[in-house]
Amino acid sequence: MNNEDLKKQLGHRIKVRRVDCRLKQEQLADQIGMNQGQLSQIERGLLGLSVSQLVAIARALDCGVSDLLEEVRKVA
């Protein structure tokens, strides 16, 4: 699996968790200090993210980083 595929898988996991938490992109983006456009690109796998951004997203979604990476690990 290449880097682009990993970004898409992680972005999808973030989106699934966000929807499960009943948050809109704008709400999550505000919570983590990012704009909605950036979050949209991350969820679509078009933009990578830093470890600190991943941690902030996990905290805002009330889960661990490992929860977001779990499905990515299974596919890789």
N, CA, C and O atoms as a GROMACS GRO file, in nm:
protein
  304
    1MET      N    1   0.086  -0.117   0.000
    1MET     CA    2   0.000   0.000   0.000
    1MET      C    3   0.090   0.123   0.000
    1MET      O    4   0.184   0.133   0.079
    2ASN      N    5   0.061   0.216  -0.089
    2ASN     CA    6   0.144   0.337  -0.098
    2ASN      C    7   0.090   0.449  -0.008
    2ASN      O    8  -0.016   0.435   0.054
    3ASN      N    9   0.165   0.557  -0.002
    3ASN     CA   10   0.131   0.670   0.085
    3ASN      C   11  -0.007   0.728   0.053
    3ASN      O   12  -0.081   0.764   0.145
    4GLU      N   13  -0.041   0.738  -0.072
    4GLU     CA   14  -0.172   0.793  -0.112
    4GLU      C   15  -0.286   0.706  -0.060
    4GLU      O   16  -0.387   0.756  -0.012
    5ASP      N   17  -0.268   0.575  -0.071
    5ASP     CA   18  -0.370   0.483  -0.020
    5ASP      C   19  -0.385   0.494   0.131
    5ASP      O   20  -0.496   0.490   0.184
    6LEU      N   21  -0.272   0.509   0.200
    6LEU     CA   22  -0.277   0.524   0.345
    6LEU      C   23  -0.351   0.652   0.385
    6LEU      O   24  -0.430   0.651   0.479
    7LYS      N   25  -0.325   0.761   0.314
    7LYS     CA   26  -0.395   0.887   0.343
    7LYS      C   27  -0.545   0.871   0.321
    7LYS      O   28  -0.625   0.922   0.400
    8LYS      N   29  -0.583   0.801   0.216
    8LYS     CA   30  -0.726   0.780   0.189
    8LYS      C   31  -0.790   0.694   0.296
    8LYS      O   32  -0.901   0.724   0.341
    9GLN      N   33  -0.723   0.588   0.338
    9GLN     CA   34  -0.778   0.501   0.443
    9GLN      C   35  -0.793   0.576   0.575
    9GLN      O   36  -0.896   0.565   0.642
   10LEU      N   37  -0.690   0.651   0.613
   10LEU     CA   38  -0.696   0.726   0.738
   10LEU      C   39  -0.805   0.834   0.730
   10LEU      O   40  -0.880   0.853   0.826
   11GLY      N   41  -0.812   0.903   0.619
   11GLY     CA   42  -0.916   1.004   0.601
   11GLY      C   43  -1.056   0.946   0.612
   11GLY      O   44  -1.145   1.006   0.671
   12HIS      N   45  -1.073   0.828   0.555
   12HIS     CA   46  -1.203   0.761   0.564
   12HIS      C   47  -1.236   0.726   0.708
   12HIS      O   48  -1.350   0.745   0.751
   13ARG      N   49  -1.139   0.676   0.784
   13ARG     CA   50  -1.162   0.642   0.925
   13ARG      C   51  -1.200   0.765   1.006
   13ARG      O   52  -1.289   0.760   1.091
   14ILE      N   53  -1.133   0.876   0.978
   14ILE     CA   54  -1.166   1.002   1.047
   14ILE      C   55  -1.309   1.042   1.016
   14ILE      O   56  -1.384   1.081   1.106
   15LYS      N   57  -1.347   1.033   0.890
   15LYS     CA   58  -1.482   1.072   0.851
   15LYS      C   59  -1.587   0.982   0.917
   15LYS      O   60  -1.688   1.031   0.968
   16VAL      N   61  -1.564   0.852   0.915
   16VAL     CA   62  -1.658   0.758   0.976
   16VAL      C   63  -1.676   0.790   1.124
   16VAL      O   64  -1.788   0.795   1.174
   17ARG      N   65  -1.565   0.812   1.193
   17ARG     CA   66  -1.573   0.843   1.337
   17ARG      C   67  -1.644   0.976   1.360
   17ARG      O   68  -1.724   0.989   1.452
   18ARG      N   69  -1.615   1.076   1.275
   18ARG     CA   70  -1.680   1.208   1.288
   18ARG      C   71  -1.831   1.194   1.271
   18ARG      O   72  -1.908   1.251   1.349
   19VAL      N   73  -1.873   1.121   1.172
   19VAL     CA   74  -2.016   1.101   1.146
   19VAL      C   75  -2.080   1.024   1.262
   19VAL      O   76  -2.191   1.057   1.305
   20ASP      N   77  -2.010   0.923   1.313
   20ASP     CA   78  -2.060   0.848   1.429
   20ASP      C   79  -2.080   0.940   1.549
   20ASP      O   80  -2.171   0.920   1.630
   21CYS      N   81  -1.994   1.041   1.560
   21CYS     CA   82  -2.004   1.137   1.672
   21CYS      C   83  -2.104   1.249   1.642
   21CYS      O   84  -2.121   1.340   1.723
   22ARG      N   85  -2.168   1.240   1.528
   22ARG     CA   86  -2.268   1.339   1.485
   22ARG      C   87  -2.212   1.481   1.480
   22ARG      O   88  -2.276   1.577   1.522
   23LEU      N   89  -2.090   1.491   1.426
   23LEU     CA   90  -2.027   1.622   1.409
   23LEU      C   91  -2.020   1.656   1.262
   23LEU      O   92  -1.995   1.569   1.178
   24LYS      N   93  -2.041   1.781   1.231
   24LYS     CA   94  -2.019   1.831   1.096
   24LYS      C   95  -1.870   1.862   1.081
   24LYS      O   96  -1.800   1.881   1.180
   25GLN      N   97  -1.824   1.865   0.958
   25GLN     CA   98  -1.683   1.897   0.934
   25GLN      C   99  -1.645   2.029   0.999
   25GLN      O  100  -1.540   2.041   1.061
   26GLU      N  101  -1.730   2.127   0.984
   26GLU     CA  102  -1.701   2.259   1.039
   26GLU      C  103  -1.686   2.254   1.191
   26GLU      O  104  -1.600   2.322   1.248
   27GLN      N  105  -1.770   2.175   1.257
   27GLN     CA  106  -1.762   2.164   1.403
   27GLN      C  107  -1.631   2.100   1.447
   27GLN      O  108  -1.565   2.149   1.539
   28LEU      N  109  -1.594   1.991   1.381
   28LEU     CA  110  -1.468   1.925   1.416
   28LEU      C  111  -1.350   2.016   1.384
   28LEU      O  112  -1.257   2.027   1.464
   29ALA      N  113  -1.354   2.079   1.270
   29ALA     CA  114  -1.244   2.169   1.230
   29ALA      C  115  -1.226   2.280   1.334
   29ALA      O  116  -1.113   2.311   1.371
   30ASP      N  117  -1.334   2.337   1.379
   30ASP     CA  118  -1.326   2.442   1.482
   30ASP      C  119  -1.262   2.388   1.610
   30ASP      O  120  -1.181   2.457   1.673
   31GLN      N  121  -1.298   2.268   1.649
   31GLN     CA  122  -1.246   2.210   1.772
   31GLN      C  123  -1.095   2.185   1.767
   31GLN      O  124  -1.028   2.190   1.869
   32ILE      N  125  -1.044   2.159   1.648
   32ILE     CA  126  -0.902   2.125   1.637
   32ILE      C  127  -0.818   2.238   1.578
   32ILE      O  128  -0.699   2.221   1.553
   33GLY      N  129  -0.880   2.354   1.557
   33GLY     CA  130  -0.806   2.469   1.507
   33GLY      C  131  -0.764   2.458   1.361
   33GLY      O  132  -0.655   2.499   1.323
   34MET      N  133  -0.852   2.403   1.281
   34MET     CA  134  -0.826   2.384   1.139
   34MET      C  135  -0.947   2.439   1.064
   34MET      O  136  -1.055   2.449   1.121
   35ASN      N  137  -0.929   2.475   0.939
   35ASN     CA  138  -1.047   2.519   0.864
   35ASN      C  139  -1.116   2.399   0.799
   35ASN      O  140  -1.055   2.293   0.780
   36GLN      N  141  -1.241   2.416   0.766
   36GLN     CA  142  -1.323   2.307   0.712
   36GLN      C  143  -1.265   2.252   0.582
   36GLN      O  144  -1.274   2.132   0.558
   37GLY      N  145  -1.208   2.336   0.501
   37GLY     CA  146  -1.149   2.292   0.374
   37GLY      C  147  -1.034   2.196   0.394
   37GLY      O  148  -1.021   2.097   0.322
   38GLN      N  149  -0.949   2.225   0.493
   38GLN     CA  150  -0.837   2.135   0.524
   38GLN      C  151  -0.889   1.999   0.571
   38GLN      O  152  -0.840   1.895   0.528
   39LEU      N  153  -0.986   2.002   0.661
   39LEU     CA  154  -1.042   1.877   0.712
   39LEU      C  155  -1.106   1.796   0.598
   39LEU      O  156  -1.092   1.674   0.593
   40SER      N  157  -1.174   1.863   0.509
   40SER     CA  158  -1.234   1.796   0.395
   40SER      C  159  -1.126   1.727   0.311
   40SER      O  160  -1.145   1.613   0.268
   41GLN      N  161  -1.016   1.794   0.288
   41GLN     CA  162  -0.908   1.735   0.209
   41GLN      C  163  -0.845   1.616   0.281
   41GLN      O  164  -0.808   1.518   0.217
   42ILE      N  165  -0.833   1.624   0.413
   42ILE     CA  166  -0.780   1.512   0.491
   42ILE      C  167  -0.873   1.393   0.480
   42ILE      O  168  -0.829   1.281   0.457
   43GLU      N  169  -1.003   1.416   0.497
   43GLU     CA  170  -1.100   1.307   0.490
   43GLU      C  171  -1.104   1.241   0.353
   43GLU      O  172  -1.136   1.123   0.341
   44ARG      N  173  -1.072   1.316   0.249
   44ARG     CA  174  -1.070   1.260   0.113
   44ARG      C  175  -0.934   1.204   0.074
   44ARG      O  176  -0.916   1.154  -0.037
   45GLY      N  177  -0.839   1.214   0.166
   45GLY     CA  178  -0.706   1.158   0.139
   45GLY      C  179  -0.620   1.244   0.049
   45GLY      O  180  -0.521   1.197  -0.007
   46LEU      N  181  -0.657   1.370   0.034
   46LEU     CA  182  -0.582   1.460  -0.053
   46LEU      C  183  -0.473   1.537   0.021
   46LEU      O  184  -0.383   1.592  -0.041
   47LEU      N  185  -0.483   1.539   0.153
   47LEU     CA  186  -0.390   1.615   0.235
   47LEU      C  187  -0.347   1.528   0.352
   47LEU      O  188  -0.430   1.469   0.420
   48GLY      N  189  -0.217   1.520   0.373
   48GLY     CA  190  -0.165   1.447   0.488
   48GLY      C  191  -0.181   1.530   0.614
   48GLY      O  192  -0.220   1.647   0.607
   49LEU      N  193  -0.151   1.471   0.727
   49LEU     CA  194  -0.161   1.546   0.852
   49LEU      C  195  -0.046   1.509   0.943
   49LEU      O  196   0.014   1.402   0.931
   50SER      N  197  -0.017   1.599   1.034
   50SER     CA  198   0.092   1.577   1.128
   50SER      C  199   0.044   1.489   1.243
   50SER      O  200  -0.076   1.467   1.261
   51VAL      N  201   0.139   1.440   1.320
   51VAL     CA  202   0.105   1.360   1.436
   51VAL      C  203   0.023   1.443   1.534
   51VAL      O  204  -0.073   1.393   1.592
   52SER      N  205   0.061   1.569   1.554
   52SER     CA  206  -0.014   1.654   1.648
   52SER      C  207  -0.156   1.677   1.599
   52SER      O  208  -0.248   1.684   1.680
   53GLN      N  209  -0.176   1.689   1.468
   53GLN     CA  210  -0.312   1.704   1.415
   53GLN      C  211  -0.391   1.575   1.435
   53GLN      O  212  -0.510   1.579   1.469
   54LEU      N  213  -0.326   1.461   1.415
   54LEU     CA  214  -0.393   1.333   1.435
   54LEU      C  215  -0.435   1.315   1.581
   54LEU      O  216  -0.545   1.268   1.609
   55VAL      N  217  -0.348   1.354   1.673
   55VAL     CA  218  -0.381   1.346   1.815
   55VAL      C  219  -0.498   1.439   1.848
   55VAL      O  220  -0.589   1.400   1.922
   56ALA      N  221  -0.497   1.560   1.794
   56ALA     CA  222  -0.606   1.655   1.819
   56ALA      C  223  -0.738   1.601   1.765
   56ALA      O  224  -0.841   1.615   1.830
   57ILE      N  225  -0.736   1.541   1.649
   57ILE     CA  226  -0.857   1.484   1.590
   57ILE      C  227  -0.907   1.369   1.678
   57ILE      O  228  -1.027   1.362   1.708
   58ALA      N  229  -0.818   1.281   1.719
   58ALA     CA  230  -0.859   1.168   1.804
   58ALA      C  231  -0.921   1.218   1.934
   58ALA      O  232  -1.024   1.166   1.977
   59ARG      N  233  -0.861   1.317   1.995
   59ARG     CA  234  -0.917   1.371   2.120
   59ARG      C  235  -1.056   1.430   2.096
   59ARG      O  236  -1.148   1.407   2.175
   60ALA      N  237  -1.070   1.506   1.989
   60ALA     CA  238  -1.200   1.569   1.959
   60ALA      C  239  -1.306   1.464   1.929
   60ALA      O  240  -1.425   1.486   1.954
   61LEU      N  241  -1.264   1.350   1.875
   61LEU     CA  242  -1.358   1.243   1.842
   61LEU      C  243  -1.370   1.142   1.956
   61LEU      O  244  -1.434   1.037   1.940
   62ASP      N  245  -1.309   1.173   2.069
   62ASP     CA  246  -1.317   1.090   2.189
   62ASP      C  247  -1.273   0.946   2.161
   62ASP      O  248  -1.341   0.851   2.198
   63CYS      N  249  -1.159   0.934   2.096
   63CYS     CA  250  -1.103   0.802   2.068
   63CYS      C  251  -0.951   0.812   2.073
   63CYS      O  252  -0.896   0.922   2.084
   64GLY      N  253  -0.886   0.701   2.064
   64GLY     CA  254  -0.741   0.700   2.060
   64GLY      C  255  -0.690   0.706   1.917
   64GLY      O  256  -0.762   0.672   1.823
   65VAL      N  257  -0.568   0.750   1.903
   65VAL     CA  258  -0.504   0.749   1.771
   65VAL      C  259  -0.507   0.608   1.714
   65VAL      O  260  -0.528   0.588   1.595
   66SER      N  261  -0.485   0.510   1.802
   66SER     CA  262  -0.484   0.370   1.757
   66SER      C  263  -0.619   0.329   1.697
   66SER      O  264  -0.623   0.246   1.606
   67ASP      N  265  -0.728   0.386   1.748
   67ASP     CA  266  -0.860   0.355   1.692
   67ASP      C  267  -0.870   0.403   1.547
   67ASP      O  268  -0.927   0.335   1.462
   68LEU      N  269  -0.813   0.519   1.520
   68LEU     CA  270  -0.817   0.573   1.384
   68LEU      C  271  -0.724   0.495   1.292
   68LEU      O  272  -0.749   0.483   1.172
   69LEU      N  273  -0.616   0.443   1.348
   69LEU     CA  274  -0.519   0.371   1.267
   69LEU      C  275  -0.550   0.222   1.252
   69LEU      O  276  -0.493   0.155   1.166
   70GLU      N  277  -0.640   0.171   1.333
   70GLU     CA  278  -0.669   0.028   1.335
   70GLU      C  279  -0.706  -0.027   1.198
   70GLU      O  280  -0.646  -0.123   1.151
   71GLU      N  281  -0.802   0.033   1.134
   71GLU     CA  282  -0.845  -0.015   1.002
   71GLU      C  283  -0.736   0.003   0.897
   71GLU      O  284  -0.722  -0.078   0.806
   72VAL      N  285  -0.659   0.110   0.910
   72VAL     CA  286  -0.548   0.132   0.817
   72VAL      C  287  -0.448   0.019   0.831
   72VAL      O  288  -0.397  -0.031   0.731
   73ARG      N  289  -0.418  -0.023   0.953
   73ARG     CA  290  -0.324  -0.131   0.980
   73ARG      C  291  -0.374  -0.262   0.919
   73ARG      O  292  -0.295  -0.338   0.864
   74LYS      N  293  -0.504  -0.287   0.928
   74LYS     CA  294  -0.560  -0.410   0.876
   74LYS      C  295  -0.547  -0.418   0.724
   74LYS      O  296  -0.523  -0.525   0.668
   75VAL      N  297  -0.563  -0.305   0.658
   75VAL     CA  298  -0.559  -0.301   0.512
   75VAL      C  299  -0.414  -0.306   0.462
   75VAL      O  300  -0.385  -0.368   0.360
   76ALA      N  301  -0.323  -0.240   0.536
   76ALA     CA  302  -0.183  -0.234   0.495
   76ALA      C  303  -0.122  -0.369   0.510
   76ALA      O  304  -0.004  -0.386   0.481
   0.00000   0.00000   0.00000
